Amino acid sequence: MADGGAEFPLVEPGLWVERTSTRTFPAGLPALFLDRDGTINIDTDYPSDPAEIVLRPQMLPAIEAANRAGIPVVIVTNQSGIARGYFGWDAFAAVNQRVLDLLAEGNAVVDIVLACGYHEKGTGPLAVADHPMRKPNPGMLIEAARLLGLDLKRSLIVGDKSADMEAGRRAGLTRGWLVDGQGSTIDGLAVSPLRDAHDVDGLLAAIRSL
């Protein structure tokens, strides 16, 4: 890795897996899966500058609700900008830490972060088409479930792209929320919109019922 991959929690050249809290969980819990850019923070188009990170406030109460309920919070994020050479894992690390720090200021804790840097338009070992870890494939969710002993079927996913919902469906989830999207059903995955305070209330109720 050109940017010192040995310094980062890379389990392979294009897969970042970082435990970001010290909380421990019994096996069999559901999780709250979250996309990052466009879901937790405003998407600035391949964000690589920590100073530009601004949170979307609607996710703070959702993460807090999961924390209070003892539900693991998992970020699963595609980062094709790394494969494309727009920035390296060092920039990703800085941006991701800024996201986590801003969430912590709002008393919201993420437990584990998985990021996929593979993309078919990448270079070198990151040039992989349809990598199993890249959403809409479910690899990151399945890996998080393996590491934390999660119950995927009872888990929830929130994202801003159809690929997020499809990854949830392929992982066996039954409920998802699409930021600024429309409600739908995708082969057993019930997708709810996440646009306004009423929608956020519905997400909070779902988290509290887990």
N, C-alpha and C positions, 0 to 999 in steps of 0.2 A: 504494500500500500504506500502510495506516495506521501500520504499525510500521517504516517506513523501508526498503522493499524494495530500494532502490538499494545499501544497505549489505551485502546478502546475495547469495549466489551463485544468484540466481533467473534461470533462462533464460526463464521466463514466469511470470505471477502465481502459479500454483499448482505450480510444479515447481522444486525445489531440486536442484542438481547441484554437489557440492563435492568436489574432489580433496583428500584428507586425508593423503596421504603423498607423499614425493618419490621413491618407488621407480618405476623404469621397467621396462616389460615388452616382450618381443618379441611380435609379433602371433601369433595362433593358439593362445594358451594358454586352458585352461579357467579358470573362476573359482569361488570359493566365494561364493554369494549367500546373504545372511542377512537375514531380517526383523529388526526391532529390538525393539519393545516386546512382551514375552512370549517372546522368543527369546534375545536377548542380555541384556536387563535384565528384571526382574520388571515386569509390566504393572500399573501403578497406576491404570488407567482414565483415559485422556487425560493422560499424564504431562506436567506443565508446570513442576515445581519440581525443579531440579537436586539439591537436598538430599535428595530422596526416592528418588533413583536407587540401586538395588541390582542388581548383576550376578547373572545365573544362572551359576554357576561352570562348568557343563558346556561353555560355548562358548569359554572361554579356551584349553583345549588344542586345540580345533579350529582356532581362528584362528592360534594359534602354529604348528600343523602346516602350515597353508597358507603362512604367512610363511616357514617354513624351506624349504618346497618351491618357493618362488618363484611361488606361485599368487596372483593378485589376490584380495583380499577386498572384497566389494561389499555395502553395506547398501542394501536397497530397502524403504522403509517408507511405508505409507499414513498420512496425518496429517489425518484428517477433522476433528479438533478445530479446525484452523485455519479451514476452510471454515465450520464451525458457529459460529465466533466465541468458542470457549472460551479460546483463547489465540492469540498471533500468532507470526510467524516469529522474533521476538526471543526468545520463550520456547522455541521449538523449538531455536534455535541454542544457547541456554544448556544445555538438557537434553542435546542431542546432543554438545556439547563435554564435558560431564561423563561421558557414556558412553565417549567416546573416551579421556578422561584415565584413567578407571578401567581400561580395557583396557590402556592403555600401562603402567600400574603393574604389570600382569601380563605385560608383554612381548608384548602382542598388538596388532597394527597393522591398522587398516582403511585401504584405499587410496582408496575413493571412496564417497560417500554420495549416494543419490538419494531424495528425499522428495516424495510427491504430496499436495498440499493440496486437491485438488478433491473435491467431493462434491455429490450431487444436493440435499441439504438445506442447502447453503451459501448465501451471499449474494454479490451482485455478480459479478465475473468468476470467482469460485471455485465458483459454483453450476452445476456441469456434471454431468449424469448419465452414468454409464458412460464416464468419460474414459479414453482409451487408455493413460494412464500409471498409472491406479489399478488395483491388483491386485483381481480376478483377471486383468485384462488384462496383457499382457506388456511394455507400453511401457517401463517402467523397466529391465528386463533387456535389452531390445533396444537402448536408448540407451546403457547401460553397455558393451554389446558393440561398438557403433559407436565409442565413445570410446577403448576400450582394445584393440580388435581381437581380441575374445574368440571362442573356439570354444564356442558355447552348447551344442551337443549333448553335449560332454564335461563340461560344468559341473555343479555340484551346488547344490541349494538347501535351506536349513533354515528352517522357519517353524513357527508355532503355530496356523495356521488353514488351512482347506481352500483359501482364496483364494491363499495362498502357493504351494501345490502346483499349483493350476490355472494360475497365472501361469507357473510353471516349465514345465508341460506345453505351454502355448501358445507359449512361447519356444523349444521344441524340446529342452528338457532331458530326460534319461531317468532321473535319480535324484534323489530328495528325501527329507528326513527331517522328520517331523512331531512336534513337541514334545508329549509326553504323549498322542500319538495312537496309531493302529492301523496296521499294515501293510496295504497295498493296492496295486493297480495301476490307474492312470487313463490309459487310452488310450496306453500306451507309457511312461508315467512310473511307475517302481517306487518306491513310497513305503514307507520303513522307519520304525518308531516310534523316538522318542528319549525314553526314559523313565529309563534306569538306566545304570550304568557299562558294562554289556555293549553297550548300544546306542551309547554314546559311542565305545567301542572300534571298533565297526563303521564309524562315521563317520570316525574317524581313519585306519583302514585304507584307506577309499575315497579320502581326501584324499591319502594317501601314494602311492597307486597311480596318481595322475593324471600 
